[in-house]
Structure formats: C-alpha cells, structure tokens
Amino acid sequence: MDFERRKAWAGRLFVLPWVIGAAIFFFYPLIQSLYFTFNEMDFLPQGGFELTRVGLTNYSDALFRDAYFLENLVEAIQEIAISLPLILLFSLFAAVLLNMPLKNRGLIRMVFFVPVVMTSGALFYLMLPDRGGAAGAGSNLMLGNMNMEFMLSQIIHNQSMVETITNAMDQVFDIIWRSGIQTLLFLAGLQSISPSLYECASVEGASAWEKYWKITVPLVSPIILVNIVYTVVDTFSDYGNSMLRYVLNVTFSQLRFTYGTTMAWLYFLTMAAILGLLFFIISKFVFYTDEDK
C-alpha cells in the first residue's frame, strides 16, 4: 500500500468514531423526529406511547392555524436580518483594531472574548431576558439603577423616539455580547495575511482605505462566510430567541411532542433556507473572481 493510500485510510479511521457517534446519537433521532411530525402521540396508561398517522396535519396547524408560531418565526427572521450585518461589521472592525501593534494586546483580546465565557453557566441564566438580563442590560449597565427610558422621556417628549434610542442601546450591548467568536475568527484571518502585501501597496502609493478594501476584505472573505454561518446558527439557537422558547414551551409544558417537533423542523428548514440564500448571494454577487464573470 502506497503512502497516499495509507494516509487516506488513516483519515477514515480518524473520523470513524465521530461517524459512528453521529449515526447513533444524531442521525437516528433526527430521522425519528421527522417521522413524529406526521403522527399524533398518545400516552398509554401502562406506559409508553402510541403514534397515530395524521399526515400533514401538524404542518398545516403550524402554518395556517397557529398565529403564535408565525409571529415568533417572523420575529426571529427580523432579528437575524438586523443583527447579522451589525455583528459582522463590529467584529471585523474590532479584529482590525486588535491586529494593530497595541500595548497589552493579549489582555485586550481577552476582554473581547469575555462575553463568550459569560454566556455559560449560572451567570448566563441570571442574565436571560425573562430575568431582566441581557435583552435590557445595555441601558441598565450604562446608567446603573437609573431608568433610561424614564430619564429620556423627561428630555424628549416623544415616546416613539425614546423607545428607539433605548432599543438601539440595548442592541449595541447585545452586538458586543455576541461578537467574541467572530472577532477571533476575523483576527485569525487577518494574521494570516502576509505583511509584504501591505508593504507593496504602500510602495505603490495606496492609501489605508484602499489597502483595506483591496487587500484585507478580499483575503478575509472566506472568514466572512464562516462567521455568517456561525452567527445565523447562534442567533437561531439562542435561548433568548422567542421562537425557540415557544417551541420548548409547547413541547415540554403542554406535552405536545409531535406538534413541537413539527415546529422545530419548520424552524430548522427556515434557518437552512436563509443560510442557502446568503451563501448564494455571497458566492454570486459579493466574492467572485475574474473567472466567474
């Protein structure tokens, strides 16, 4: 057996444990959950459950009869439409700053990554939106115990403008909170760019703005796609997402397992469709080469 074939077999053996684990613990439950969406579940007195075939009834109920499902789904789509470009722009801007030769650069990078660490454990539970946490933490952290909305209402006698300002401040806090991973990925991409490219551009008389758009952005474009996928998945799977909480409430509080599974599948298909659309737009209209024209 030649060297290349041995390397191929070594790679297959390396991923084999993951394939076996995914087949047992992921793909089988995934297929089973899809089967549940076409059935109604009844619990038996002696234990266990019984499935009754209902066809597409669960899907029609979710799409045409359950107003809360569509309302929460639209809200989730609106959230990703607003937060995705803001998170990408902020994380790229932060990565460019962190890539500069700053004093105590390692400490500054750690500060940007602190929100990622804080989103785990009991601290994240205390900061959930339903506990007055992350969703409204922007104005509370900035002014302590002062009520931002009340303060602004004394200055600006326009309630809609007051709500717009407070929502924007909360959005800023949320964007910083959720940009840690994206910033690190962008930083890794920036550090992989050869300094000689910037030196050649400087010799040719390129400005900092031209170097940014002609060198930095094209070379980190693969990282942009990775960050888009990560941000969309992270936003859709966030516990503060109203759609996800509605699915969990229907499934486990109301014990409507098959209907909750149906909503989860529709939610997953929506996320997949959004990712597919973004990938198509990026690959066709944003990042292309001369050969693609």
C-alpha positions in Angstrom: 0.0 0.0 0.0 1.5 3.3 -1.0 1.9 6.3 1.2 -1.1 8.3 -0.1 -3.5 5.4 0.4 -2.2 4.8 3.9 -2.9 8.5 4.7 -6.4 8.1 3.3 -7.1 5.1 5.5 -5.6 6.9 8.5 -8.0 9.8 7.8 -11.0 7.5 7.6 -10.1 5.8 10.9 -9.6 9.2 12.5 -13.2 10.3 11.7 -14.8 6.9 12.2 -15.6 7.4 15.9 -17.4 10.7 15.0 -19.3 9.0 12.2 -20.4 6.2 14.5 -21.4 8.6 17.3 -23.3 10.9 14.9 -25.2 7.9 13.3 -26.3 6.7 16.7 -26.9 9.8 18.7 -27.8 12.4 15.9 -28.9 11.0 12.6 -31.2 8.3 14.0 -33.0 10.7 16.5 -33.2 13.2 13.6 -34.9 10.8 11.3 -37.2 9.6 14.1 -38.2 13.2 14.9 -39.1 13.8 11.2 -41.3 10.7 11.4 -43.0 12.0 14.5 -44.1 15.1 12.6 -46.5 13.0 10.5 -48.1 11.4 13.6 -50.0 12.3 16.7 -48.7 10.9 20.0 -50.9 9.4 22.7 -49.6 8.2 26.0 -50.7 4.8 27.2 -51.8 4.1 30.8 -49.4 1.2 31.1 -46.5 3.3 29.9 -45.0 4.2 26.6 -46.8 6.0 23.8 -48.8 5.2 20.6 -48.5 7.0 17.3 -51.5 7.8 15.1 -50.9 8.7 11.5 -52.2 12.3 10.7 -50.3 13.2 7.6 -49.5 16.9 7.2 -52.0 18.0 9.9 -49.2 19.2 12.2 -47.7 21.3 9.4 -51.0 22.8 8.4 -51.7 23.7 12.0 -48.4 25.4 12.4 -48.5 27.4 9.2 -52.2 28.2 8.9 -53.8 27.9 12.4 -51.2 28.8 15.0 -50.8 32.6 14.9 -48.1 32.5 17.6 -45.8 30.3 15.5 -45.8 32.6 12.5 -45.5 35.7 14.8 -42.4 34.2 16.6 -40.9 32.9 13.3 -41.2 36.4 11.6 -39.7 38.0 14.8 -36.7 35.5 14.6 -36.1 36.3 10.9 -36.3 40.1 11.6 -33.8 39.7 14.4 -31.2 37.9 12.2 -31.8 40.4 9.4 -30.9 43.3 11.8 -28.2 41.7 14.0 -26.2 39.8 11.3 -24.7 42.8 9.4 -24.2 44.7 12.6 -22.3 41.8 14.3 -20.2 41.2 11.2 -19.2 44.9 10.8 -18.4 45.3 14.5 -16.4 42.1 14.8 -14.4 42.9 11.7 -13.8 46.4 13.0 -12.7 45.1 16.4 -10.4 42.5 14.8 -8.7 45.2 12.7 -8.1 47.2 15.8 -6.8 44.2 17.8 -4.5 43.3 15.0 -2.7 46.6 15.4 0.6 46.7 17.4 -1.1 47.8 20.7 0.3 47.7 24.2 -1.1 44.8 26.2 -2.7 43.4 23.1 -3.2 40.0 24.7 -5.2 41.5 27.6 -7.4 43.5 25.2 -8.2 40.3 23.2 -9.2 38.5 26.4 -11.6 41.3 27.2 -13.3 40.9 23.8 -13.6 37.2 24.4 -15.1 37.6 28.0 -18.7 37.7 26.7 -18.3 34.2 25.2 -17.2 32.8 28.6 -20.0 34.6 30.4 -22.7 33.0 28.3 -22.2 29.7 30.1 -23.3 28.5 33.5 -25.4 30.2 36.2 -24.2 33.7 35.2 -25.9 33.4 31.8 -29.1 32.1 33.5 -29.2 35.2 35.7 -28.8 37.4 32.6 -31.6 35.9 30.5 -34.2 38.3 29.0 -37.0 36.8 31.1 -35.0 37.7 34.3 -34.4 41.2 33.2 -31.0 40.4 31.8 -29.2 40.6 28.5 -32.1 41.9 26.5 -32.3 45.0 28.7 -28.9 45.1 30.1 -27.5 47.7 27.8 -29.2 50.7 29.3 -29.1 49.2 32.9 -25.3 48.7 32.8 -24.7 52.1 31.4 -26.7 54.0 33.9 -26.8 51.6 36.9 -30.2 51.7 38.7 -31.4 54.7 36.7 -34.3 54.1 34.3 -33.0 55.1 30.9 -36.5 55.3 29.4 -37.8 57.5 32.2 -34.8 59.8 32.0 -35.1 60.3 28.3 -38.8 60.8 28.5 -38.1 63.8 30.7 -35.9 65.3 28.0 -37.5 64.1 24.8 -41.3 64.4 24.7 -41.7 61.8 22.0 -42.3 58.2 23.3 -41.5 56.6 19.9 -38.1 58.3 19.8 -37.4 57.3 23.4 -38.1 53.7 22.6 -36.0 53.9 19.5 -33.0 55.2 21.5 -33.3 52.7 24.3 -33.7 49.8 21.8 -30.6 50.9 20.0 -28.6 51.0 23.2 -29.8 47.5 24.1 -28.9 46.4 20.6 -25.4 47.8 21.0 -24.9 45.8 24.2 -26.2 42.6 22.5 -24.0 43.0 19.5 -20.9 43.4 21.6 -22.0 40.4 23.7 -22.3 38.1 20.7 -19.3 39.2 18.7 -16.5 37.4 20.6 -16.1 34.3 18.4 -16.5 36.3 15.2 -13.8 38.7 16.3 -11.4 35.9 17.0 -12.0 34.3 13.6 -11.5 37.6 11.8 -8.4 38.2 13.8 -7.0 34.7 12.8 -7.7 35.6 9.2 -6.0 39.0 9.4 -2.9 37.5 11.0 -2.6 35.1 8.1 -2.3 37.9 5.6 1.4 38.5 4.6 2.7 41.9 5.7 4.6 42.1 2.3 1.3 42.7 0.6 0.7 45.9 2.6 4.3 46.9 2.1 4.0 46.6 -1.7 0.7 48.5 -1.6 2.4 51.3 0.4 5.3 51.5 -2.1 2.7 51.8 -4.9 1.1 54.7 -3.1 -2.1 53.0 -1.9 -3.9 54.7 1.0 -5.1 52.9 4.1 -8.6 52.8 2.8 -7.5 51.3 -0.5 -5.4 48.7 1.3 -8.4 47.8 3.4 -10.8 47.2 0.5 -8.2 45.8 -2.0 -6.2 43.5 0.4 -7.9 43.0 3.8 -11.5 42.4 2.8 -10.8 40.0 -0.2 -8.4 37.9 1.8 -10.7 37.5 4.8 -13.8 36.8 2.7 -13.7 33.1 3.5 -13.8 34.0 7.2 -16.8 36.2 6.5 -18.8 33.2 5.2 -17.8 31.2 8.2 -18.9 34.0 10.5 -22.2 34.3 8.7 -23.0 30.7 9.2 -21.9 30.8 12.9 -23.9 34.0 13.6 -27.1 32.7 11.9 -26.9 29.4 13.8 -26.0 31.1 17.1 -28.9 33.5 16.7 -31.5 30.9 15.8 -30.4 28.6 18.7 -30.1 31.3 21.3 -32.3 30.6 24.4 -33.4 34.3 24.3 -35.0 33.6 20.9 -38.8 33.8 21.3 -39.3 31.2 18.7 -37.1 28.6 20.4 -38.8 29.3 23.8 -42.2 28.9 22.2 -41.2 25.5 20.7 -39.8 24.4 24.1 -43.0 25.5 25.9 -45.4 23.7 23.5 -43.3 20.6 23.6 -42.5 20.1 27.2 -45.0 22.3 29.1 -48.1 21.4 27.0 -46.7 17.9 26.3 -47.5 18.3 22.5 -44.4 16.4 21.4 -45.3 15.8 17.8 -46.5 19.3 17.2 -43.5 20.8 18.9 -41.2 18.6 16.8 -43.1 19.9 13.7 -42.4 23.5 14.6 -38.8 22.7 15.3 -38.4 21.2 11.8 -40.1 24.2 10.2 -37.8 26.4 12.2 -34.8 24.4 11.1 -35.8 24.5 7.4 -36.2 28.2 7.7 -32.7 28.6 9.1 -31.4 26.3 6.3 -33.2 28.3 3.6 -31.7 31.6 5.0 -28.2 30.1 5.0 -28.7 28.8 1.5 -29.9 32.2 0.3 -27.0 34.0 2.0 -24.5 31.6 0.5 -25.9 32.1 -3.0 -25.8 35.8 -2.7 -22.3 35.9 -1.4 -20.9 33.4 -3.9 -22.6 35.0 -6.9 -22.6 38.7 -6.2 -20.1 39.6 -3.5 -17.0 37.5 -3.6 -16.1 36.4 -7.1 -13.1 36.2 -9.3 -12.5 37.2 -12.9 -13.2 33.6 -14.0 -16.7 33.9 -12.6 -17.6 36.8 -14.8 
